[in-house]
Amino acid sequence: VEDAIDEANKKYESDTSSESIAYTIFEPLNEGRVSKAITAQYLAEILNREATKYKSVLENDEHLHYLIEAIKHVTTPHNE
């Protein structure tokens, strides 16, 4: 995972467009060339390892609010 992150950082250093970077990352997922489930596992690993660094940023991002709430809903035990 670390090697992939380093490679991606080098690749995207010269690209200043956030939209272009986002699409480059999303394109293989969109075209079915990589597994969304495996990608989610790698993302979860990175987020878990860097939890204190990203928790506040993710929880306070207005664009991610619905997703964060959905994740909390399905991962929190509900007493019925």
C-alpha positions as CSV (number, residue, x, y, z in Angstrom):
1,V,0.0,0.0,0.0
2,E,2.8,2.4,0.9
3,D,4.5,1.9,-2.4
4,A,1.2,2.6,-4.3
5,I,0.7,5.8,-2.3
6,D,4.3,7.0,-3.0
7,E,3.8,6.2,-6.7
8,A,0.5,8.0,-6.8
9,N,2.0,11.0,-5.1
10,K,4.8,11.3,-7.6
11,K,2.3,10.8,-10.5
12,Y,0.0,13.5,-9.4
13,E,2.6,16.1,-8.3
14,S,2.5,17.7,-11.7
15,D,-1.2,17.7,-12.1
16,T,-2.9,20.7,-10.4
17,S,-6.5,19.9,-11.3
18,S,-8.3,18.2,-8.4
19,E,-11.0,17.1,-10.9
20,S,-8.4,15.5,-13.2
21,I,-6.7,13.7,-10.3
22,A,-10.1,12.5,-8.9
23,Y,-11.1,11.1,-12.3
24,T,-7.8,9.4,-12.9
25,I,-8.3,7.6,-9.6
26,F,-11.9,6.8,-10.2
27,E,-11.6,5.7,-13.9
28,P,-10.3,2.2,-13.3
29,L,-13.2,1.6,-10.8
30,N,-15.7,3.0,-13.2
31,E,-14.5,0.9,-16.0
32,G,-14.4,-2.3,-13.9
33,R,-10.7,-2.8,-14.2
34,V,-10.2,-3.0,-10.5
35,S,-12.3,-4.3,-7.7
36,K,-14.4,-1.8,-5.7
37,A,-14.4,-4.1,-2.7
38,I,-10.6,-4.5,-2.7
39,T,-10.2,-0.7,-3.2
40,A,-12.5,-0.1,-0.2
41,Q,-10.4,-2.5,1.9
42,Y,-7.2,-0.6,1.0
43,L,-8.9,2.7,1.8
44,A,-10.1,1.3,5.1
45,E,-6.6,0.1,6.0
46,I,-5.2,3.6,5.2
47,L,-7.9,5.4,7.1
48,N,-7.6,3.0,10.1
49,R,-3.8,3.5,10.2
50,E,-4.2,7.3,10.0
51,A,-7.4,7.5,12.0
52,T,-6.5,10.4,14.3
53,K,-5.2,12.4,11.3
54,Y,-8.3,12.0,9.1
55,K,-11.2,11.5,11.6
56,S,-11.9,15.2,12.2
57,V,-11.5,16.1,8.5
58,L,-13.8,13.4,7.3
59,E,-16.5,14.0,9.9
60,N,-16.6,17.7,9.2
61,D,-16.6,17.6,5.4
62,E,-20.1,18.7,4.3
63,H,-19.8,16.6,1.1
64,L,-19.1,13.4,3.0
65,H,-21.7,13.9,5.8
66,Y,-24.3,11.5,4.3
67,L,-21.7,8.8,3.7
68,I,-20.2,9.2,7.2
69,E,-23.7,8.9,8.8
70,A,-24.5,5.8,6.7
71,I,-21.2,4.1,7.7
72,K,-21.9,4.9,11.4
73,H,-25.4,3.6,11.0
74,V,-24.3,0.2,9.6
75,T,-21.4,-0.2,12.0
76,T,-23.1,0.8,15.3
77,P,-24.9,-1.9,17.2
78,H,-28.6,-1.2,17.5
79,N,-30.5,-2.8,20.5
80,E,-33.9,-3.9,19.3
